[in-house]
């Protein structure tokens, strides 16, 4: 057991889903040809003046409200000065002394416990461009399409003490952004990314240790691995009698380690000052009321409701709620087929398996909730067996087919006719006399063997309930 504890704070950057950039009308579409989404404003041509995007202010405020922040009715944009080739202005437009929102919190769940993580501030800023290092050539290309894309930075207090807590916080934060429909949460494309400030201290100590900043983590798995490695590295350094260096470190995903990138900057290194080209952001009371009223049911609220309304366990509700589209799909099916546990079981096994195998989301699937409910009803009323339903599910799901029509056209309707099934049961018993004797002597597990023989003869179409009753009747005579 280590005598040290980790102290973790996260700085999350979320790209807002506005159609245009933060200070100009250029589109924010991802994946366009290099430098095609640019204009004199975002390319920083002399004399070009920025104008703030009102929709970005709305989205940023909604996120701040969702995580219980105090909204500052007046906030200021500032220039954050640093040099980098993909930053055409030579500074980033951000917020410093007077941000959009402060003093919020987010409750997260880790296993069976809940923890509150304080949110220090949320502020708006524009994104930088992208440097493309050409493999095998001594040159770097610059793409300014991302320059000026609106971001919010969500800064937590150093309230987390393990990689598990950090990942739980990030997942909850990402889920809220997606539920609000203000960020797509795509970590691979950089729409949702984070930097982590990590330090260690002896357990029971109040004073914070020297921190390092971790960058280049583009998945929850990478965040978990990078934090775990960095905490262990710092403990090893201290126990070797050396001092932690305040620096920025990169996560090397191939080796699973962090490595030094540069010395860590402080706020004064950026020489912040109010941007003279932008007026203060002032939020009107009527806008605040309107935006607050428009907030949807958030993930934790939905999770609690699913547990109470549908009698799901925490694990079951959490699996559904973690994906907004899956949660909505579940509810739509349950409205038509009122058996929440059964619907959950199908989603947890068959639906998620098919989505993973085809690398698609539920939003891309043509199989409507009506079709899903129809399939489950076919099993419930014994029109088809559960085995047949499972067998045909992948094709129905991906092609969006009508289950009733499909079953009828393929001749898959379950055989429940006693006279037909009696004949088959008698055939099986005649074919396997040794197994019959063994069953009568107490080997009751052979019932599944007998059932399998009938299913083989009927290609899975025999009604298992009827067949079971017939076998018991015959074997007990």
VOPAGU-2260 file (C-alpha; in pm, 1 decimal, decimal comma):
REM VOPAGU-2260
SITE   aa  ch    i         X         Y         Z
SITE  UNK   A    0       0,0       0,0       0,0
SITE  UNK   A    1     157,0     329,5    -107,2
SITE  UNK   A    2     199,9     601,7     152,0
SITE  UNK   A    3     138,3     859,7    -121,5
SITE  UNK   A    4    -184,1     984,6    -274,9
SITE  UNK   A    5    -234,8    1134,1    -617,2
SITE  UNK   A    6    -389,4    1476,5    -677,0
SITE  UNK   A    7    -546,3    1523,5   -1020,8
SITE  UNK   A    8    -709,1    1823,0   -1185,9
SITE  UNK   A    9    -836,6    1820,9   -1543,3
SITE  UNK   A   10    -860,0    2090,0   -1808,9
SITE  UNK   A   11   -1112,9    1978,7   -2069,0
SITE  UNK   A   12   -1152,8    2142,8   -2408,9
SITE  UNK   A   13   -1486,5    2082,3   -2581,3
SITE  UNK   A   14   -1551,4    2197,6   -2937,9
SITE  UNK   A   15   -1895,4    2354,0   -2969,0
SITE  UNK   A   16   -2130,1    2232,4   -3244,4
SITE  UNK   A   17   -2187,9    2572,5   -3399,6
SITE  UNK   A   18   -2209,5    2597,7   -3776,7
SITE  UNK   A   19   -1961,1    2883,8   -3788,6
SITE  UNK   A   20   -1644,5    2977,9   -3602,5
SITE  UNK   A   21   -1623,8    3183,9   -3285,6
SITE  UNK   A   22   -1536,0    3517,7   -3442,7
SITE  UNK   A   23   -1615,7    3481,0   -3814,8
SITE  UNK   A   24   -1864,8    3310,5   -4046,9
SITE  UNK   A   25   -1632,7    3034,7   -4172,6
SITE  UNK   A   26   -1780,0    2682,7   -4137,8
SITE  UNK   A   27   -1657,0    2444,6   -3867,8
SITE  UNK   A   28   -1699,4    2128,8   -4080,3
SITE  UNK   A   29   -1440,3    1862,1   -4003,6
SITE  UNK   A   30   -1238,5    1689,6   -4275,7
SITE  UNK   A   31   -1245,2    1960,7   -4544,6
SITE  UNK   A   32    -944,7    2022,3   -4777,0
SITE  UNK   A   33    -663,6    2206,4   -4593,7
SITE  UNK   A   34    -712,8    2582,4   -4554,3
SITE  UNK   A   35   -1052,5    2583,1   -4726,7
SITE  UNK   A   36   -1250,1    2693,5   -4417,1
SITE  UNK   A   37   -1065,4    3022,9   -4377,1
SITE  UNK   A   38   -1116,2    3396,2   -4421,5
SITE  UNK   A   39    -922,6    3716,6   -4339,7
SITE  UNK   A   40   -1048,9    3707,7   -3978,5
SITE  UNK   A   41    -940,4    3355,0   -3879,6
SITE  UNK   A   42    -628,5    3377,7   -4094,3
SITE  UNK   A   43    -537,9    3700,2   -3905,0
SITE  UNK   A   44    -505,1    3934,8   -4200,3
SITE  UNK   A   45    -424,3    4297,4   -4104,9
SITE  UNK   A   46    -734,5    4506,1   -4036,9
SITE  UNK   A   47    -975,4    4211,3   -4000,5
SITE  UNK   A   48   -1195,9    4243,8   -3690,3
SITE  UNK   A   49   -1361,7    3961,5   -3490,9
SITE  UNK   A   50   -1731,9    3951,3   -3391,8
SITE  UNK   A   51   -1844,9    3697,9   -3130,8
SITE  UNK   A   52   -2079,1    3411,4   -3227,8
SITE  UNK   A   53   -2396,2    3440,0   -3014,6
SITE  UNK   A   54   -2479,8    3069,7   -3051,9
SITE  UNK   A   55   -2140,7    2982,5   -2902,2
SITE  UNK   A   56   -2221,4    3201,3   -2600,2
SITE  UNK   A   57   -2556,2    3020,9   -2563,9
SITE  UNK   A   58   -2395,9    2676,8   -2579,6
SITE  UNK   A   59   -2121,6    2768,6   -2334,0
SITE  UNK   A   60   -2378,2    2910,9   -2089,8
SITE  UNK   A   61   -2595,4    2598,6   -2111,9
SITE  UNK   A   62   -2298,4    2381,5   -2020,9
SITE  UNK   A   63   -2216,1    2608,7   -1728,7
SITE  UNK   A   64   -2576,7    2585,3   -1605,9
SITE  UNK   A   65   -2571,7    2205,1   -1641,8
SITE  UNK   A   66   -2272,7    2177,6   -1407,6
SITE  UNK   A   67   -2409,4    2417,8   -1147,4
SITE  UNK   A   68   -2182,9    2716,0   -1221,7
SITE  UNK   A   69   -2241,5    3077,2   -1133,0
SITE  UNK   A   70   -2279,8    3265,4   -1461,9
SITE  UNK   A   71   -2105,1    3599,8   -1483,9
SITE  UNK   A   72   -2342,3    3831,0   -1665,6
SITE  UNK   A   73   -2042,2    4020,4   -1796,2
SITE  UNK   A   74   -1725,1    3847,0   -1913,8
SITE  UNK   A   75   -1421,1    3965,3   -2106,6
SITE  UNK   A   76   -1212,5    3819,8   -2386,8
SITE  UNK   A   77    -836,9    3839,3   -2342,5
SITE  UNK   A   78    -534,5    3779,4   -2559,1
SITE  UNK   A   79    -322,1    3483,2   -2455,0
SITE  UNK   A   80      14,0    3547,4   -2615,3
SITE  UNK   A   81     239,8    3269,2   -2734,9
SITE  UNK   A   82     414,8    3177,8   -3058,0
SITE  UNK   A   83     337,3    2867,3   -3253,5
SITE  UNK   A   84     331,0    2824,5   -3635,1
SITE  UNK   A   85     -37,9    2720,9   -3645,3
SITE  UNK   A   86    -148,2    3025,9   -3442,0
SITE  UNK   A   87    -166,6    3294,5   -3713,6
SITE  UNK   A   88    -250,3    3587,9   -3484,0
SITE  UNK   A   89      42,5    3518,8   -3252,1
SITE  UNK   A   90    -210,3    3496,7   -2968,1
SITE  UNK   A   91    -519,6    3300,7   -2876,5
SITE  UNK   A   92    -842,9    3478,1   -2787,9
SITE  UNK   A   93    -948,4    3335,1   -2452,5
SITE  UNK   A   94   -1088,0    3457,5   -2120,7
SITE  UNK   A   95    -880,9    3511,3   -1809,3
SITE  UNK   A   96    -971,1    3741,4   -1519,6
SITE  UNK   A   97   -1343,6    3758,2   -1599,0
SITE  UNK   A   98   -1455,1    3422,6   -1743,4
SITE  UNK   A   99   -1804,9    3322,1   -1847,8
SITE  UNK   A  100   -1873,7    3104,1   -1542,9
SITE  UNK   A  101   -1719,8    2993,0   -1212,0
SITE  UNK   A  102   -1772,1    2786,8    -894,6
SITE  UNK   A  103   -1959,7    2486,2   -1027,5
SITE  UNK   A  104   -1950,7    2115,7    -947,0
SITE  UNK   A  105   -2015,7    1775,7   -1097,5
SITE  UNK   A  106   -2117,8    1463,5    -904,5
SITE  UNK   A  107   -1961,2    1144,4   -1035,0
SITE  UNK   A  108   -2015,1     780,7    -943,4
SITE  UNK   A  109   -1733,0     532,9    -894,0
SITE  UNK   A  110   -1873,7     190,8    -818,3
SITE  UNK   A  111   -2122,2     231,7    -535,7
SITE  UNK   A  112   -1998,3     570,6    -414,5
SITE  UNK   A  113   -2057,3     927,6    -529,0
SITE  UNK   A  114   -1795,2    1200,8    -530,6
SITE  UNK   A  115   -1829,9    1573,9    -594,9
SITE  UNK   A  116   -1568,6    1737,4    -818,0
SITE  UNK   A  117   -1555,9    2116,2    -806,6
SITE  UNK   A  118   -1540,4    2308,8   -1133,9
SITE  UNK   A  119   -1328,3    2620,2   -1097,6
SITE  UNK   A  120   -1430,0    2793,7   -1420,0
SITE  UNK   A  121   -1564,2    2758,7   -1771,3
SITE  UNK   A  122   -1444,1    3001,9   -2033,1
SITE  UNK   A  123   -1467,3    3043,4   -2409,2
SITE  UNK   A  124   -1174,8    3054,0   -2648,6
SITE  UNK   A  125   -1090,1    2993,8   -3013,7
SITE  UNK   A  126    -892,9    2691,8   -3127,7
SITE  UNK   A  127    -552,4    2696,9   -3295,7
SITE  UNK   A  128    -476,9    2544,9   -3635,0
SITE  UNK   A  129    -308,5    2213,6   -3702,0
SITE  UNK   A  130      57,4    2137,4   -3772,7
SITE  UNK   A  131     112,6    1839,2   -4002,2
SITE  UNK   A  132     461,9    1691,5   -3978,5
SITE  UNK   A  133     542,2    1517,4   -4307,9
SITE  UNK   A  134     697,7    1175,3   -4251,3
SITE  UNK   A  135    1042,4    1143,3   -4404,4
SITE  UNK   A  136    1059,9    1509,9   -4501,1
SITE  UNK   A  137    1211,4    1793,7   -4304,5
SITE  UNK   A  138     904,0    2015,9   -4321,0
SITE  UNK   A  139     579,0    2094,0   -4144,5
SITE  UNK   A  140     253,8    2189,0   -4318,3
SITE  UNK   A  141      -4,1    2421,2   -4161,1
SITE  UNK   A  142    -380,3    2374,0   -4191,2
SITE  UNK   A  143    -585,5    2667,8   -4058,7
SITE  UNK   A  144    -929,2    2506,5   -4097,4
SITE  UNK   A  145    -953,9    2452,6   -3721,4
SITE  UNK   A  146    -832,3    2802,4   -3638,9
SITE  UNK   A  147   -1111,1    3000,2   -3473,2
SITE  UNK   A  148   -1335,8    2701,1   -3402,9
SITE  UNK   A  149   -1523,2    2775,1   -3075,7
SITE  UNK   A  150   -1411,3    2592,3   -2763,8
SITE  UNK   A  151   -1505,0    2594,4   -2401,4
SITE  UNK   A  152   -1241,9    2507,0   -2145,7
SITE  UNK   A  153   -1374,7    2338,8   -1831,8
SITE  UNK   A  154   -1123,9    2358,4   -1547,5
SITE  UNK   A  155   -1171,1    2131,7   -1246,5
SITE  UNK   A  156   -1027,6    2172,4    -899,1
SITE  UNK   A  157    -761,5    1914,7    -803,1
SITE  UNK   A  158   -1028,5    1696,6    -643,4
SITE  UNK   A  159    -957,4    1359,9    -807,3
SITE  UNK   A  160    -717,3    1109,3    -657,4
SITE  UNK   A  161    -708,1     815,8    -899,6
SITE  UNK   A  162    -723,1     738,6   -1273,9
SITE  UNK   A  163   -1064,4     574,7   -1211,8
SITE  UNK   A  164   -1208,1     900,1   -1073,3
SITE  UNK   A  165   -1059,1    1104,8   -1357,4
SITE  UNK   A  166   -1210,3     877,2   -1623,2
SITE  UNK   A  167   -1549,1     877,2   -1445,0
SITE  UNK   A  168   -1542,4    1259,0   -1439,9
SITE  UNK   A  169   -1451,8    1278,6   -1809,9
SITE  UNK   A  170   -1722,3    1031,0   -1910,4
SITE  UNK   A  171   -1987,3    1221,2   -1715,1
SITE  UNK   A  172   -1873,6    1555,2   -1857,7
SITE  UNK   A  173   -1874,7    1418,4   -2213,9
SITE  UNK   A  174   -2220,7    1267,0   -2163,2
SITE  UNK   A  175   -2360,0    1603,0   -2048,0
SITE  UNK   A  176   -2216,1    1780,9   -2353,6
SITE  UNK   A  177   -2374,9    1521,8   -2583,4
SITE  UNK   A  178   -2710,8    1532,2   -2399,6
SITE  UNK   A  179   -2710,1    1911,8   -2440,8
SITE  UNK   A  180   -2630,6    1858,6   -2811,8
SITE  UNK   A  181   -2357,6    2122,9   -2800,9
SITE  UNK   A  182   -2054,6    1898,0   -2867,9
SITE  UNK   A  183   -2025,7    1566,0   -3052,7
SITE  UNK   A  184   -1771,8    1435,1   -2799,6
SITE  UNK   A  185   -1547,7    1280,3   -3066,7
SITE  UNK   A  186   -1211,2    1229,8   -2898,1
SITE  UNK   A  187   -1041,4    1093,6   -3211,9
SITE  UNK   A  188   -1120,1    1413,6   -3405,1
SITE  UNK   A  189   -1027,8    1634,2   -3109,9
SITE  UNK   A  190   -1379,7    1760,3   -3035,6
SITE  UNK   A  191   -1336,1    1651,7   -2675,3
SITE  UNK   A  192    -986,1    1650,0   -2530,9
SITE  UNK   A  193    -820,8    1699,9   -2197,7
SITE  UNK   A  194    -495,8    1789,4   -2025,0
SITE  UNK   A  195    -429,8    1655,3   -1677,7
SITE  UNK   A  196    -239,1    1821,2   -1392,7
SITE  UNK   A  197     -92,4    1551,4   -1171,5
SITE  UNK   A  198     100,0    1560,4    -844,8
SITE  UNK   A  199     153,9    1336,6    -544,0
SITE  UNK   A  200     180,8    1400,9    -170,7
SITE  UNK   A  201     209,6    1193,3     146,8
SITE  UNK   A  202    -132,8    1074,5     263,8
SITE  UNK   A  203    -278,6    1318,5     513,4
SITE  UNK   A  204     -69,0    1607,6     383,2
SITE  UNK   A  205    -260,8    1924,8     285,7
SITE  UNK   A  206      10,9    2095,3      81,4
SITE  UNK   A  207       8,7    2013,3    -290,0
SITE  UNK   A  208     316,8    1862,9    -451,5
SITE  UNK   A  209     490,3    1984,8    -767,2
SITE  UNK   A  210     263,8    1911,0   -1062,1
SITE  UNK   A  211     322,1    1799,6   -1416,8
SITE  UNK   A  212      83,3    1853,0   -1705,2
SITE  UNK   A  213      -3,9    1558,1   -1931,8
SITE  UNK   A  214    -104,7    1607,7   -2294,9
SITE  UNK   A  215    -181,2    1393,0   -2601,5
SITE  UNK   A  216    -450,6    1170,5   -2450,6
SITE  UNK   A  217    -724,6    1104,5   -2705,4
SITE  UNK   A  218    -923,1     824,1   -2542,4
SITE  UNK   A  219   -1043,8     728,4   -2197,3
SITE  UNK   A  220    -808,3     430,6   -2206,9
SITE  UNK   A  221    -512,9     658,0   -2279,1
SITE  UNK   A  222    -613,0     891,5   -1995,0
SITE  UNK   A  223    -629,7     597,0   -1756,5
SITE  UNK   A  224    -292,8     454,9   -1865,2
SITE  UNK   A  225    -115,0     792,2   -1875,1
SITE  UNK   A  226    -230,0     890,8   -1526,3
SITE  UNK   A  227    -141,7     551,0   -1383,7
SITE  UNK   A  228     207,5     566,5   -1531,5
SITE  UNK   A  229     270,1     926,7   -1426,7
SITE  UNK   A  230     158,7     868,1   -1066,4
SITE  UNK   A  231     393,0     569,0   -1038,0
SITE  UNK   A  232     676,6     765,4   -1202,4
SITE  UNK   A  233     642,9    1052,0    -956,2
SITE  UNK   A  234     636,1     815,4    -657,5
SITE  UNK   A  235     953,7     645,2    -785,9
SITE  UNK   A  236    1126,4     983,3    -833,2
SITE  UNK   A  237    1042,3    1099,4    -480,2
SITE  UNK   A  238    1139,7     769,1    -319,8
SITE  UNK   A  239    1474,6     788,0    -500,7
SITE  UNK   A  240    1534,9    1115,8    -318,5
SITE  UNK   A  241    1493,1    1334,3    -626,5
SITE  UNK   A  242    1254,2    1624,8    -691,5
SITE  UNK   A  243     963,4    1640,9    -933,6
SITE  UNK   A  244    1020,9    1894,0   -1212,0
SITE  UNK   A  245     727,5    2116,8   -1308,1
SITE  UNK   A  246     691,0    2042,4   -1676,5
SITE  UNK   A  247     457,8    1946,0   -1958,1
SITE  UNK   A  248     476,3    1579,7   -2055,9
SITE  UNK   A  249     338,4    1388,6   -2353,8
SITE  UNK   A  250     178,8    1046,3   -2334,4
SITE  UNK   A  251     348,3     799,4   -2571,6
SITE  UNK   A  252      63,2     561,0   -2648,7
SITE  UNK   A  253     288,7     309,2   -2827,4
SITE  UNK   A  254     512,0     263,2   -2520,7
SITE  UNK   A  255     250,4     345,0   -2256,9
SITE  UNK   A  256     476,5     602,1   -2089,8
SITE  UNK   A  257     492,7     979,1   -2044,3
SITE  UNK   A  258     795,7    1177,5   -2159,3
SITE  UNK   A  259     911,2    1533,0   -2110,4
SITE  UNK   A  260     798,0    1787,9   -2369,1
SITE  UNK   A  261     885,2    2129,5   -2222,4
SITE  UNK   A  262     886,9    2333,5   -1904,0
SITE  UNK   A  263     539,9    2414,8   -1769,4
SITE  UNK   A  264     421,0    2767,7   -1838,4
SITE  UNK   A  265     260,3    2990,0   -1575,8
SITE  UNK   A  266     -17,1    3243,4   -1640,5
SITE  UNK   A  267     225,1    3536,6   -1646,8
SITE  UNK   A  268     417,0    3372,0   -1931,3
SITE  UNK   A  269     117,8    3433,4   -2159,0
SITE  UNK   A  270      99,9    3810,0   -2086,1
SITE  UNK   A  271    -281,5    3817,7   -2077,5
SITE  UNK   A  272    -453,2    4148,5   -2147,0
SITE  UNK   A  273    -811,2    4240,1   -2254,6
SITE  UNK   A  274    -867,5    4209,0   -2628,0
SITE  UNK   A  275    -923,9    4566,7   -2756,7
SITE  UNK   A  276   -1113,8    4442,5   -3063,8
SITE  UNK   A  277   -1392,4    4268,4   -2871,9
SITE  UNK   A  278   -1663,1    4418,5   -2653,0
SITE  UNK   A  279   -1754,3    4246,5   -2322,8
SITE  UNK   A  280   -1998,5    3954,8   -2339,8
SITE  UNK   A  281   -2315,8    4056,9   -2156,8
SITE  UNK   A  282   -2586,1    3796,4   -2094,1
SITE  UNK   A  283   -2941,0    3925,0   -2057,9
SITE  UNK   A  284   -3171,7    3792,7   -1787,3
SITE  UNK   A  285   -3433,7    3679,9   -2039,8
SITE  UNK   A  286   -3171,8    3479,6   -2232,1
SITE  UNK   A  287   -3053,1    3314,2   -1912,5
SITE  UNK   A  288   -3409,0    3211,4   -1819,1
SITE  UNK   A  289   -3476,7    3080,6   -2171,4
SITE  UNK   A  290   -3155,2    2876,8   -2187,0
SITE  UNK   A  291   -3213,4    2729,0   -1843,6
SITE  UNK   A  292   -3564,5    2622,8   -1941,4
SITE  UNK   A  293   -3426,8    2452,5   -2253,0
SITE  UNK   A  294   -3192,0    2223,5   -2058,0
SITE  UNK   A  295   -3285,0    1857,4   -2119,1
SITE  UNK   A  296   -3291,6    1574,3   -1868,1
SITE  UNK   A  297   -2923,5    1519,3   -1788,1
SITE  UNK   A  298   -2746,2    1180,5   -1756,2
SITE  UNK   A  299   -2755,3    1143,0   -1376,3
SITE  UNK   A  300   -3121,2    1248,8   -1367,1
SITE  UNK   A  301   -3203,9     997,5   -1639,2
SITE  UNK   A  302   -3007,3     724,9   -1460,2
SITE  UNK   A  303   -3200,9     775,2   -1137,4
SITE  UNK   A  304   -3530,8     777,7   -1328,0
SITE  UNK   A  305   -3445,7     456,7   -1517,6
SITE  UNK   A  306   -3370,0     281,9   -1189,5
SITE  UNK   A  307   -3700,1     394,2   -1031,3
SITE  UNK   A  308   -3933,0     380,0   -1332,5
SITE  UNK   A  309   -3801,0      66,3   -1502,7
SITE  UNK   A  310   -3664,1    -112,4   -1193,2
SITE  UNK   A  311   -3319,7    -148,6   -1345,6
SITE  UNK   A  312   -3002,9    -192,5   -1141,0
SITE  UNK   A  313   -2742,3      83,4   -1133,6
SITE  UNK   A  314   -2518,3    -111,6   -1372,9
SITE  UNK   A  315   -2805,6    -169,6   -1617,2
SITE  UNK   A  316   -2925,4     192,4   -1611,2
SITE  UNK   A  317   -2570,6     323,7   -1639,1
SITE  UNK   A  318   -2503,4     117,5   -1950,9
SITE  UNK   A  319   -2811,1     261,4   -2122,4
SITE  UNK   A  320   -2768,9     621,1   -2007,6
SITE  UNK   A  321   -2400,3     639,1   -2103,1
SITE  UNK   A  322   -2515,2     670,4   -2466,2
SITE  UNK   A  323   -2796,6     920,7   -2521,0
SITE  UNK   A  324   -2913,9     754,0   -2843,3
SITE  UNK   A  325   -2921,3     407,1   -2685,6
SITE  UNK   A  326   -3119,2     543,4   -2388,8
SITE  UNK   A  327   -3374,1     705,1   -2621,9
SITE  UNK   A  328   -3401,0     388,7   -2832,3
SITE  UNK   A  329   -3459,8     180,7   -2518,8
SITE  UNK   A  330   -3741,9     406,5   -2402,7
SITE  UNK   A  331   -3909,9     404,8   -2742,8
SITE  UNK   A  332   -3908,4      23,8   -2753,0
SITE  UNK   A  333   -4037,9      -3,3   -2393,8
SITE  UNK   A  334   -4332,7     223,6   -2478,6
SITE  UNK   A  335   -4439,8     -35,8   -2737,4
SITE  UNK   A  336   -4331,4    -350,8   -2553,0
SITE  UNK   A  337   -4366,4    -303,2   -2179,6
SITE  UNK   A  338   -4096,4    -533,4   -2047,2
SITE  UNK   A  339   -3794,9    -312,8   -1958,8
SITE  UNK   A  340   -3574,0    -599,8   -1835,5
SITE  UNK   A  341   -3623,9    -801,5   -2153,0
SITE  UNK   A  342   -3558,9    -498,6   -2374,6
SITE  UNK   A  343   -3246,3    -418,5   -2172,8
SITE  UNK   A  344   -3118,4    -776,8   -2209,4
SITE  UNK   A  345   -3156,9    -762,5   -2588,0
SITE  UNK   A  346   -2981,5    -425,5   -2606,4
SITE  UNK   A  347   -2700,7    -533,6   -2372,7
SITE  UNK   A  348   -2629,0    -851,4   -2570,9
SITE  UNK   A  349   -2754,2    -841,9   -2929,2
SITE  UNK   A  350   -2780,0    -470,1   -3009,1
SITE  UNK   A  351   -2445,0    -364,4   -2865,1
SITE  UNK   A  352   -2275,9    -667,6   -3023,7
SITE  UNK   A  353   -2405,9    -577,7   -3369,1
SITE  UNK   A  354   -2315,3    -210,3   -3331,2
SITE  UNK   A  355   -1962,0    -302,9   -3226,4
SITE  UNK   A  356   -1911,1    -558,9   -3503,0
SITE  UNK   A  357   -2020,9    -316,2   -3775,3
SITE  UNK   A  358   -1862,1      -8,8   -3608,1
SITE  UNK   A  359   -2187,2     188,1   -3633,0
SITE  UNK   A  360   -2405,5     382,4   -3392,4
SITE  UNK   A  361   -2773,1     327,3   -3317,5
SITE  UNK   A  362   -2849,4     649,5   -3509,3
SITE  UNK   A  363   -2731,4     479,0   -3831,2
SITE  UNK   A  364   -2957,4     176,2   -3787,6
SITE  UNK   A  365   -3280,6     137,1   -3990,0
SITE  UNK   A  366   -3437,0    -111,8   -3745,6
SITE  UNK   A  367   -3703,4     106,3   -3584,8
SITE  UNK   A  368   -3829,8      72,7   -3225,7
SITE  UNK   A  369   -4159,6     -45,1   -3381,8
SITE  UNK   A  370   -3975,0    -327,0   -3560,1
SITE  UNK   A  371   -3790,8    -421,4   -3242,2
SITE  UNK   A  372   -4111,7    -433,6   -3039,4
SITE  UNK   A  373   -4270,0    -643,6   -3314,3
SITE  UNK   A  374   -3987,9    -899,0   -3297,3
SITE  UNK   A  375   -4015,6    -929,1   -2919,0
SITE  UNK   A  376   -4392,8    -971,2   -2948,5
SITE  UNK   A  377   -4344,8   -1256,6   -3197,1
SITE  UNK   A  378   -4141,3   -1439,0   -2933,4
SITE  UNK   A  379   -4383,4   -1352,1   -2653,0
SITE  UNK   A  380   -4687,8   -1489,8   -2835,9
SITE  UNK   A  381   -4493,6   -1800,8   -2947,5
SITE  UNK   A  382   -4514,4   -1717,3   -3315,8
SITE  UNK   A  383   -4138,5   -1782,8   -3331,9
SITE  UNK   A  384   -3892,8   -1930,0   -3084,2
SITE  UNK   A  385   -3632,8   -1726,1   -2902,3
SITE  UNK   A  386   -3360,3   -1913,4   -3091,3
SITE  UNK   A  387   -3505,6   -1815,1   -3428,5
SITE  UNK   A  388   -3545,2   -1455,1   -3310,7
SITE  UNK   A  389   -3177,5   -1449,5   -3213,2
SITE  UNK   A  390   -3073,8   -1609,9   -3542,1
SITE  UNK   A  391   -3259,7   -1363,9   -3764,6
SITE  UNK   A  392   -3189,0   -1055,2   -3553,1
SITE  UNK   A  393   -2863,4    -943,5   -3725,0
SITE  UNK   A  394   -3024,6    -935,6   -4070,9
SITE  UNK   A  395   -3339,9    -762,9   -3945,5
SITE  UNK   A  396   -3136,3    -511,2   -3746,4
SITE  UNK   A  397   -2899,7    -399,2   -4018,6
SITE  UNK   A  398   -3148,9    -407,2   -4306,6
SITE  UNK   A  399   -3440,8    -256,4   -4113,8
SITE  UNK   A  400   -3678,5    -538,0   -4212,3
SITE  UNK   A  401   -4032,4    -593,6   -4085,6
SITE  UNK   A  402   -4007,6    -900,9   -3854,4
SITE  UNK   A  403   -4365,2   -1023,0   -3915,0
SITE  UNK   A  404   -4330,2   -1013,5   -4293,3
SITE  UNK   A  405   -3982,6   -1168,6   -4277,3
SITE  UNK   A  406   -4098,9   -1459,0   -4058,4
SITE  UNK   A  407   -4400,5   -1525,0   -4279,9
SITE  UNK   A  408   -4202,4   -1506,3   -4606,8
SITE  UNK   A  409   -3927,8   -1737,1   -4475,9
SITE  UNK   A  410   -4170,7   -1989,4   -4326,3
SITE  UNK   A  411   -4026,9   -1953,3   -3976,8
SITE  UNK   A  412   -4353,0   -1958,3   -3782,3
SITE  UNK   A  413   -4315,2   -2177,8   -3475,6
SITE  UNK   A  414   -4476,3   -2523,2   -3478,3
SITE  UNK   A  415   -4715,5   -2554,3   -3185,1
SITE  UNK   A  416   -4945,0   -2822,0   -3324,6
SITE  UNK   A  417   -4958,2   -3099,9   -3063,7
SITE  UNK   A  418   -5022,0   -3378,7   -3313,0
SITE  UNK   A  419   -4720,8   -3288,9   -3529,0
SITE  UNK   A  420   -4491,7   -3248,0   -3230,1
SITE  UNK   A  421   -4615,3   -3569,8   -3063,5
SITE  UNK   A  422   -4503,1   -3764,7   -3370,1
SITE  UNK   A  423   -4156,9   -3605,5   -3353,8
SITE  UNK   A  424   -4125,2   -3666,3   -2979,2
SITE  UNK   A  425   -4212,1   -4034,1   -3028,3
SITE  UNK   A  426   -3951,6   -4058,9   -3307,3
SITE  UNK   A  427   -3677,5   -3917,6   -3084,7
SITE  UNK   A  428   -3764,8   -4146,6   -2794,0
SITE  UNK   A  429   -3758,7   -4447,0   -3028,0
SITE  UNK   A  430   -3420,9   -4343,6   -3171,9
SITE  UNK   A  431   -3249,5   -4307,8   -2833,4
SITE  UNK   A  432   -3366,3   -4587,6   -2599,9
SITE  UNK   A  433   -3045,5   -4582,7   -2390,1
SITE  UNK   A  434   -3089,7   -4211,6   -2318,8
SITE  UNK   A  435   -3453,6   -4273,9   -2227,7
SITE  UNK   A  436   -3349,7   -4536,3   -1971,0
SITE  UNK   A  437   -3080,7   -4304,3   -1831,6
SITE  UNK   A  438   -3335,6   -4023,3   -1796,0
SITE  UNK   A  439   -3573,3   -4249,9   -1607,2
SITE  UNK   A  440   -3288,4   -4343,7   -1371,2
SITE  UNK   A  441   -3237,5   -3981,4   -1275,3
SITE  UNK   A  442   -3028,5   -3812,1   -1549,4
SITE  UNK   A  443   -3279,0   -3529,3   -1591,7
SITE  UNK   A  444   -3026,3   -3314,9   -1781,7
SITE  UNK   A  445   -3092,5   -3535,4   -2084,3
SITE  UNK   A  446   -3411,6   -3334,7   -2138,7
SITE  UNK   A  447   -3204,4   -3071,7   -2318,7
SITE  UNK   A  448   -3060,4   -3348,2   -2542,0
SITE  UNK   A  449   -3410,0   -3466,7   -2636,7
SITE  UNK   A  450   -3517,1   -3107,4   -2700,9
SITE  UNK   A  451   -3216,9   -3054,2   -2926,0
SITE  UNK   A  452   -3312,6   -3353,2   -3140,2
SITE  UNK   A  453   -3662,7   -3215,7   -3200,2
SITE  UNK   A  454   -3521,8   -2871,2   -3276,8
SITE  UNK   A  455   -3286,2   -3029,3   -3528,2
SITE  UNK   A  456   -3573,4   -3205,9   -3699,3
SITE  UNK   A  457   -3780,6   -2884,5   -3715,7
SITE  UNK   A  458   -3487,9   -2649,9   -3788,5
SITE  UNK   A  459   -3553,4   -2467,2   -3463,7
SITE  UNK   A  460   -3923,9   -2407,6   -3529,5
SITE  UNK   A  461   -4072,7   -2633,5   -3262,4
SITE  UNK   A  462   -4237,8   -2456,9   -2970,8
SITE  UNK   A  463   -4001,8   -2544,9   -2682,4
SITE  UNK   A  464   -4271,2   -2512,2   -2416,1
SITE  UNK   A  465   -4502,7   -2756,5   -2592,7
SITE  UNK   A  466   -4218,5   -2997,8   -2671,3
SITE  UNK   A  467   -4100,9   -2996,5   -2308,7
SITE  UNK   A  468   -4450,9   -3078,1   -2184,0
SITE  UNK   A  469   -4485,6   -3362,4   -2436,7
SITE  UNK   A  470   -4150,7   -3515,5   -2341,2
SITE  UNK   A  471   -4234,2   -3500,8   -1970,3
SITE  UNK   A  472   -4570,3   -3658,2   -2033,3
SITE  UNK   A  473   -4418,6   -3942,2   -2237,2
SITE  UNK   A  474   -4117,5   -4003,5   -2009,8
SITE  UNK   A  475   -4326,9   -4012,2   -1692,9
SITE  UNK   A  476   -4571,6   -4268,6   -1825,4
